[in-house]
Amino acid sequence: MNTVSNESNLSSNSSNGSSKSIWTNIRFMRMFIAYALATFGDWFDALAIQVMVAYRWGADPLIIALIPVCMAVPGILLGSVAGALADRLHKVKIMMICDLITVLLTIAILFAPSAAWLLPLLAIRAMMGVFHVPAQQALTRQVVAEAHLFQASSMNGFVNQCSKVAGPLLGAVTLAVFSPQVCILINACTRLLSGAVLWPLRHLTEKKEPSEPSALDGSPLGAEESAEPLFTQWQQGWRFIISSRTLLSTILFGCVGLMAILMIDYQFTTLFREIKPGNEALIGWMGSSAGAGAVVIILLLNRLPRIGYGWGLGGGYLLIGVGIAALGWLGPQTSEIWVIIWGLCIGLGNGLFMVTLNYLLQKETPPAYVGRVFGIQNSLSSVVLVVAPLTGGALIRATGASHTFQYIGMATLAIGLAGIILQRILWEGKHPRRLELKGELGQESVRQP
């Protein structure tokens, strides 16, 4: 009980910015460790599931293509609703319940006899992530001092990118020694540990913001908001995003760039099969170099107090575009080292974009709306995740892999360049609602950077 009391008493300290270092924020560190365990487990068994479906079951390519689609559909259907629930219910309990159900579903995947059973289980498991992410982001906004938000986003991005590198590599080693089922079981164990790390926070009193006016109508955001119907809170989330030019510009800009990137995200094997047909390991080198590039840029960003939105979002897409286009110009005689170099470039851009995006959405959103904003953003991204790969596949069939990579790379580069050039219009202009909030609250924290 003393542990719970002490952690609860930390709420006001971290929220008011009195915590001197994010490393002394016990509640955030518990969340961070739990997130690291869950993320590592997810990437650890991702390779195992692909191997089990493609090699052990010999599934049709169409079935393999349905795996990311099934995992994206829950986000489309429930993303914005999950965000509203995250703002309405106890966030730690949502995260713990999602971890527990994920453990049970992962164990069920062990016994799936065919793809007909596997795909629904993967979809339901992905649904747990749809509810988990907005709850985690909303709680982070409450427990982390505003001065540490950028560092918190960098740390989460760092562990995510490290998991993308270490998870598949360690998973491949485990596959070579054991079987895909062992990898899947390890993921279940990491999720169980994630829930155990969060367990001491189950009685955490989540801080309300009764003195903070709503960005919609100036009314207080207090305990009475939880009595509102879920559909009303869902509508408020959409109205808040539409009323905020910064958030609306960010989400639309992110979806446009994501559409371009995801058109070729599942086609790197197609490209390398065309230009380097005898080198099956090339996709692994490219993926690892991209992860390493993201880790490097996140470590550098973690030393900064903040970053300009236009440079972070636009610059990230610009670097990704350069890397994709350059890969499209590679030929059979090109040295493999260039695949690693351009993979690093893509990773640098990806890390820069993701850290800036998460930081912006948290900083520019009042604590009571963070869950809804992240839920809506996740829902729109899931729509892109379904549409873009199919469009990219059709384009590759029509023009070839190399030309498609060149076109998509140049388009992504142009989107990033536009973000940098137009950053004062998209992100740095003063929105009337934000000025009104500043005038009423008298706080620097609501000022546009």
N, C-alpha and C positions, 0 to 999 in steps of 0.2 A: 504493500500500500504506500510505503514511503517513496518507492521508485515512481509510482504513478503520480503521486502528489508533486514530487519534484519536477517531473517532466511537464505536468500541467502548469506549474508555476512558471515554467520557462516560456509559456505562450506569449505573455505580454512583453517579456524581455526581448525575444527575437523579433516580434512584430514591431516593436518600437525602435528597433535598430540599435539597442543597447548592447547586443552581443558583439564582442570585439572580433571574433573570428567565426567563420562558418563551421570550422572544425570542432568548436566547442558547443555547437548547437546539437544537443543529444538527439532530439526528435528528428531533425533532418538527416543526421548520420544514420539513424535506424532506417529511415526511408531509403536513403542512398544505398545502404548495404542490401536491403531487400530488393531494390530495383536491380542492382548488379547481379544478384543471384538469379532473379527471374529472367533477365535479359540473356545472361550467359546460357541458361538452360534452354531457352527458346532457340538460340542459334546452334546449340550443341546437337539438338535432335533434328534440326532442319535438313541437314545433309543426310541423316539416317533415314528420314522419311522418303526423300527423293530416291535414295539407293534401294530402299525396300520396294517402292512402287515401280521404278524403272528396271531394276536388275533382277530382284527376287521374284516379282510378280510378272515382269515383262508386259507392263500395261501399255496400252495404245497412247501415242503422243497427245491425242485429244484429252485423255484422262489426266495426263500429267499437266496439261495446260489448265485444266479445271481446278487444280489445287490452289493457285493464287486467287482465282475467281471466287471460289468457295470461302476463302479466308477474308475476302474483301466485302462480300455481300452483307455480313452482319454490321459492318461499319456504315454502309449505306442506309440500312433500315433503322438502325438503333443508335447511331453516333450522336445525333443531337439530343435524343431522349436520354441517353446515358449521361450526357453533360448536365442536363437539367436535374437528374437524380443526384449527381455528385454535389451540386449546390444545395440540394434539399436534405440529403441524408448524411449520416455519420460516415465520413470519408475513410477512416481507418478500417471500419467494419466492412465497407464495400470492398476494399483492397484485400482484406483477409478472406472474405467469402469467395472472391474471384480466385484467389490462390488455391483455396481448398477444392473448389469445383474443377479448376485446371488440373490439379493432381489426380482427381478421380477420372477425368476425361483422358488424361495422358496414359493412365494405367489401362483404360478401356481400349486405347489405340493399340496397345501391345497385343490384344487378342482379336483385332480386326482381321477377318479372314480374306477380305477383298476390298477393292476400291469403293464398292457400293456402300460398305460400312465405314470406310476410312474418311471419305469426303464429308459426310454429315458430322462426324466426330470432330474433324478439323474445323468445320464451320462453327460449331458450338464452342469449341475451345477458343477460337478467334473472338467470339462474342464476349468472352470473359475479359479479353484485352480491351475491347471497346468500352467496357464499364470501368476497368482498372485505370486506364490512362487519365481520363478527366479527373477522377478522384485524386490521383497522385499529384497532378498539376495544381488542382485547386488547393490541396493541403499544403503543397510547397509554397504557394503564394501567401498562405497564412503563417506558416512557421518560420519562414526565412525573412530576415530584415531586407528592406528594399535595396539597401546598399550592397547586399550579397546575392541578389537575384541573378545577376549575370554570371557570377561565379558558380552558383547552383546549376544553372543551365549548362555551363561549360563542363561541370563535373558529370552530369547525367549524360551529356553528349559524348564525353570521353569514354565512359564505361560502355556505352552503347557501341561505339566504334571498335573498342578493344574486344568486345564480345564478338563482333562480326569477323574479327581476325582470329582470335584464340578459339572461339567456339567451333567453327568448322574444322580448323586444323587439329584440335584435340579430338573432335568427333571422328575425323578421318583416321587418326591413330587408333582410337577405340574400335572403329569398324574393322580395321585390319587385324586386330587381335581377337575381338569378340564378334558381336553381331549388331544389327540395327536395333534390336530389342533392348540391348544394354544401354545404348545411347538414349533411347526413349525413357528408360527407367531412371537414368541419371537426371533427365529433365524433371521428372516427377519429384525426385528428391530435392532438387534445387528450389522448386516451387514450394515444397513443404517447409524448407528452411526459411524461405522468404516470409511465409506466413508466421513462422515462429519468431522471427526477428521483429515483426510488427506487433506481436502479441502484447508486449508491455504497454503499447500505446492504445489499447482497446478502450480504456476509460478516459482518454484524452478529451478534455473539454474544448471544443472547437470555438475559436474566438469569433464573436459576431462584431459587426461594424455599425452599431446603431447611430453613430454620429455622422456617418458618411452618407451624403445624399445620393439617391439613385441617379445614374447618368441619363435616365429616361424622363423622369418627371419631377425630380427634386425631392421625392419622398424618402424617408429613412429606410435603410436596408437593415432590418432588425429581425427579431425572432418571429414576428408575425408573418414574414415572407414564407416561412415553411408551411403556413396554413393555406397558402394559395394553391389552387389546382395545378397539377403537373403541366397540363397543356398551357396554362397561363404563363408559367415560368419558362416553358419552351418558347412561347411567342416573345417573351421579354428578351430572351437571349438573341433571337434573330433581330428584333428591333434595336437592341443595343449595338450589334455589329453594324447594321445599316446606318445607324446614327453617328457612328465613329468612322470618319474618313480613314484614319490610320489603320484600324483593324480591317475595314472593308478592302482597302487597297492591298493590304498585306495578304489576306486570304485569296483574293482574286489573282494577284501577282503570283502567289505560290502555286495556285492551281494551273495557271497558264504554263508556267515553267515546268511543273511536274508532269503535265500532259506531254510535253515534248520529250522529257527525259524517259518516262515510262514507256514510250513508244518503242524504245530500243533496249530497255533494261533487261528483258528476258531474251535478247537476241545476240548477246555477245558470243555465245557458243556458235551461233549461225555464222557470224563474221569470221571467227577464228577458224572454223571448219573450212571456210572458203579461201582464206589467205594462208593458213598454216595447217593443212589437213592432217599432218603427221604428228602434231604436237597437242595432245589432249590436255596436258598440264597447264597450257597457257591461260585458261580461264581462272585457274587457281592462283597463278602469279598476279594476274590483273586484279583479282578480288583482294588479295592480300596487300598489294601495293596501294590500292584505293583506301583500304582500311588504315594502313600506316599513314597515308597522307592526311586522313581525317584526324587521327590521333595527334599528329604533329601540330596541325593548325589549332586544335582545341587546347593543347598545352600552351601554345602561344597566346590564344585568346584569354585563357584563364588568368593571365598576368595583367590583363587590362580591366579597368573598372567598368567600361562600357564600350560599345562600338556604334558608329553611325548606321542607321537602319539601311539606307541606300547602299552604302559600301558593303555591308554584310550580306544583304539579300541579293542585290544586283551583282556584286563581286563574286558571290558564290556561284550564281548561274553562269557568269562569264567564264570562270575557270572550268566548270563542268562542260560548257559548250566547246571550249578550246580542246579539252581532252577527247571528247566524243568525235569531233570533226577530224582531229589528227589521227585517231584510230581508223577512221574511214579512208584515209589516204595511205595507210600501210599496204605494202604489197608482199608477195611471196619471198622476195629477196631482202626485205627489211629485217634488221636484227631484232631479236626478241626483247632486247633491252628497252626498245622504244615503247613496247607494250607496258612495261613496268613504269617508265617515265610518265606516260600519259595517264596511266592508272593513278599515279601519285597526284597528278594535276586534278583529276576527277575527284579524288578523295579530299584534297585541300578545299575544293569548291563545296563539296557536300558538307564537310564539317563546318565551314564558315556559314553556310546558309542555315543549317539546322540549329546551331547555337543561337544565331541572331533571331530566327523565327520564334523559338521557344521563349527567349528573353523578352522579345517584343510583346508577344501575346500575354505574358504574365505581367509585365510592367504597365502596359496600357489598359489593363482590365481591372476594375475594382474586385476585391477578393470574393464578393458574393456572386460574381458572374464568371469567374475563371473556368469552372467546370463546364458551363454551357458553351463558352467560347471555344474551348478545346474540343468539346464534343461535336460542335457544328463543323469545325475545321477538319476533324477526323472523318466526319460523314462525307463532306465534299471531296476530300482526298480519296476516299474509298470509291466514289463514283469514277474518278479519274483512273484509279487502279484497275477498274474493270474495262473501261472504254479504250484506254491508251494502248495496252498490249495487243488487242485485236486490230486496232488501226495500224500499229507498227508492223504487225505481221503481214497485213495486206499490202502495205507500202513496200516491204522487202520483196514480196512476191512479184510486185510490178516493176521495181527498179533495181533490185539487187541489194545485198547487204551493205557493200561499201558505199554506194551512192546514198543509201538511206542514212547511214551514219554521218556522212558529210552534210546532208540537208538538215538533219535533226540537230547536229552540232552547231551549225551556223545559225539556225533558228534560236537555239538556247543561248548562244553567245549574244545574239541581237536582243533577246529579252533581258539578259543581264545588263547589257550596255544601256538599254532604255531605262532600267531601274536606277542606274547610277546617274544618268543625265537628268532624269525627272524626279530625283529623290526629294527635292524641296517641294514639289507639287504633291507627290504621293504621301510623304511621311513627315516632312518638317514644317508644313504649313499649319497655322493655328486653326483648329476646328472650333467653331463657336461654342459647342457644348463643353469642350475641354477648357476653354477660357472661362466659361461660366463656373465650372467646378473649381478652378483655381481661385476665382474671386470669392466664392462662398467659403472654401476651406482655408484659403490662405496658406496652402502648402506648395512647396517646390516640387513635391513628388508627382504631381499631376501635370507638370509642364512637359510639353513635347520636347524631346532632345533636339 
